[in-house]
Amino acid sequence: MQPNVTLLKAQGLVKRGQFDAAIKLYRGLLRLNPLSAHVNSLLGELLIHRGLNEQAAQVLEVAYKAAPQEEEHWIRLLAAQHRSGNLARCRELLVLGEGLIPQEQLAMFAHGISQPPANRVNALMGLFKKKNYVSAEISARMFIEDFPEHAFGWAMLRDVLKATGREVEAQMLLNQEPVSP
């Protein structure tokens, strides 16, 4: 099958909700031309939709490197990296987006990555609810490191410390915690 026909078929499969079949076709096209920015970007978008954010980030890195001037590759890559929890790469992408993305959009994206992904919040809550306090404390400290201005991480760490009988440490956190505006 010709590459253009295969691409159209894959896009048709996506429209009909046959995502696994479309992914196979996109991957087949990438075996023929692994550096295709367009196909990598389409595959990355589909992988994000399927919740396969780390895989999406890999193919979207290829798309972005092949055509860094294309705004859609940058946006999809930022989304995949954020959903994968790769905040350092997100911050790098924000810098790289200057001049490519309008300033007001950059500010919106910067605000977006300053907010923790739902899976991080849910994971931390799950550890606490299961009374897995050692893991919850580690997770809360990592959360604070990634999102120091977000009150949730501080509150969870304080709750873990209280639950483990470390009231003095919990009280000391009140002096470190950022003040909400």
N, C-alpha and C positions, 0 to 999 in steps of 0.2 A: 504494500500500500504506500502511496506517495506521502511524504511528510505533511504537506498541507491538508490532504484528505484526512490523515490520521489526527491532525490537530483539530480540524472541524468536528470529526467524530467524537473526540475526547470532550470538546466543549459542549456538544449535544448531550453526551452522557451526563455531564455535570448538570445541565438544565433539567434533565429527567430524574436527577437524584441518584444516579448510578455511579456513586463516587469511587468505589473500589475499582470498577472497570476503567474509569477515567484515569485514576492514578496509574494503573498499569500501562495505559496508552502513553501518558506523559512520560513515564519512566522509560518506555521503549523509545520514544523520540529523543530522550536525553542520552540514550546509548549511541544514537547516531550523531548527535551534536551536544555534548555535555556542557558546553559553555553558552548555550542559547539563553539569553537573558529573558526572553519572552516566555519560553516554555518553563524555565525554572521558576519564574514569577507566578505563572498560572498554577503550577504544581504546589508552590509554597502557599498560595492563597487557599487552595483546596485542603492542604494539610492543616492549616490554621483552622479552617472550618470543621475539620474532623477532630480537632483537639490534639493533633500531633505536632505540637509547637516546636519541639527540639528538632525534629526532622524538617519542619518548615524553615526554621532558622538556617539550617545547613544549605538548603537549596536556594534560599533567598539571599544568602551571602554571595553565592555564585552569581545570581541575577544582578545584585547591586554592584559587584566588582566588574561585571561585564558591561554594565551601562549605569554608572553612578549618577549620570545626569537625569535619569528617569525618576521622577518623584514617587511614582507608584511602587517601585522596587524598595525605595527607602522607607516608605510608610509601612509596607508589608513586613519588611525586615524588622523595623522597630517594634511592631506589634508582636511578631513571633518571639523576638528576644525578650520583650517585657513579660509575655505570658510564660516564657520558659524560666523567668526569674534571673535572667542575665543582665542585671542592672548596670554593671560596669560597661558592657557593650552598648546598652541604651544611651548612657551618658556620652560615649564616644560618638554615637550616631547623631546625637543632638548637635554636637560641635560640627560634624561633617555636613549636617543639614543646613547650616548657615549659608545663605546665598542661593540655596536650592529651594528651600521652603520659606514661604512668607513668615515674617517675624511673629505675627499673631498666632499662626499655626504652630510655630516652634514653641511658643509660650504654652499653648494648649497641650502639646505633647510632653513638655517638661513637667507640667502639672500632673499629667496622666501617669508618668513614671514615678512621680513622688508618692503615688498612692499604691499601697501593696496589692498584688493580685489576690483575688478571692481565694485561690487555692492555698496561699500562704496563711491567710487569716483562718481559714477552715482547718488547716493542718494543726496550727497552734491551739486552736480551741479544742480540737479532737484529743490532742495529747493531754490537755488539762482535764477534760471531762473524764478521760480514762484513768486519771490520777497517775499518769506517767510523768511524775514531776521532774525527774532528772532530765528527760528529753525535752519536756516543756520549758524548763529553765534555759537549756542550751538553745532551743528554738527561739525563745523570747529574746535572748541576748543577741542572736543573729538577726532577728527581726529589727531590733533597735539599731544595730549597726547599719542595716540597709535603709531603714526609715526612721532616722533619729527624731524627726519632728512629728511623727505620728504617735498619738497618745495610746493607741491600742497595745503596742509592744510593751510600753512602760507599765500599763495597767495589768497586763498579763504577767509580767515579771513580778510585780508587786503581789499579785494574787498567788503566784507559785511560792514566793518567799513566805507569805502568811500561812499558806497551807502546809508548809514544811516547818512551821514553828520559828521562822526567822523574822520576827516582828521588827527588830531593830533595823535589820537590813532593808526591810520593806519601807520603814519610816524614812530611812536615809535616802531612798529613791525619790521621795517627794522633793528633795532639794536639787536633784539632777534632772528631773523630768521637765521637758519644755512646757512653757506656759501656753495654753491654747489662746488664740486671739479672740 
